[in-house]
Amino acid sequence: HLTVKIRYLLEDDSITEFTEQNCRSAYEVFSSSDTQKKEECCEMEHRRWMRFQQMYNWTFSPERDDLMRRHPMMLPYNELSDEEKENNAYAWEMLAGVADRSAV
């Protein structure tokens, strides 16, 4: 999913390599984006996460239950709390971490 994020942020569907430079460039775009763009990115990430969970038969429950595959964040993005919405930003912040680790 990080390659898709890079392509989206850099507006370049031809990117096929996951490099330090394209991670860093994509993160710079994300971090300098306005609030609305960041919110769109977070909503996009939540939809991606939900589709992945649904493929493995996870459903909504107010309480998380790994054995029964139930999770409290299996809700539309606009129904999440502000704190839960913020969790989705971490997937975009990972781009900076990957770029920094590549430099080591």
Disulfide bonds with the S-S distance in Angstrom:
none
